[in-house]
Amino acid sequence: MSEQLNKTALFDMHVAAGAKMVPFAGYEMPVQYPLGVKKEHLHTRDAVGLFDVSHMGQLRLKGEGAAAALEALVPVDIIDLPSQKQRYAFFTNDAGGIMDDLMVANFGDHLFVVVNAACKEQDIAHLQANLPEGVELEVIDDRALLALQGPQAADVLSRLQPSVASMLFMDTAVIEINGIECYISRSGYTGEDGYEISVPNDKAVELAEALTSFEEVEWIGLGARDSLRLECGLCLYGHDLDTTTTPVEASLLWGISKNRRADGERAGGFPGADIILKQIETKDVNRKRVGLVGQSKAPVREGCKLFDAADNEIGIVTSGTAGPTAGKPVSMGYVRADLAIIGTEVFAEVRGKKLAMTVEKMPFVPQRYYRG
């Protein structure tokens, strides 16, 4: 199997660090290190975790009209995205479903787009099919992607490049770190402060070695990445989001720009706009994504069915963890819209038993992005 899977530029480093490697989105990726998932999770919350996310797709859009062309595919303001800023977006289909969620950065002369690994080929084809003449899509396959996450991330990275300390959440820059040209954003998917760093493949090991030389920094695998993002209420595509789920059902209204809504200056114009904008207006959806907190100590995982007090099936869990920082089992999932109210008690079926859970506000652990 390993011969059929791609390897990131940091594969040998992971193996040398004792990582347990697993297949993930066509790559051999580290799921955990000798520290173990729980300790990796807590270390990231307390100090700094380093993640290899090179499996994700890195794309560049260039040419006059690139912003308008991308904006036509997402319910997000791309045209007015300021230079050196990044924004969260999602591709929608004609039924209003989410095809993928992504990050878009404006580097002035081009847009830098990061998409999910499992959706990479689909997203590239989607863009190629819809971009007008004069807008060029470049697939960047010669760069790795590192995420440095945690409350001490800024302190660590500023030892190598002091200018990163003044960046705010969602700022981007092209800067040299140890003489290596990096595309950097102050962002990440753990809910903590931190940075995502795109680095040439042939310099990735050098940069990773420099970062892991600091005692505050530990390698962190996909296992803890999943529990960290879930505690902070962040969706994972293919689990909490999919092509049959609209942004309104997914409780992602905050991600739909005001000027793309019904009364906005550039209303609609994206795939599925009629459906999504009508759902915003009428609030008429059958189900909603909610946060769930277990009343027992047993974690409630993805795929567990949800029931009301009368034993009617009312939804499903899409992500779940023991909640190392939250100190209690936390999940997210979809429930019937009339039950998506804070404080509602529901019951998850776990190995034949019905475990009580309460609908609670997300994030379960406060997000700590640096906004100045």
Disulfide bonds with the S-S distance in Angstrom:
none
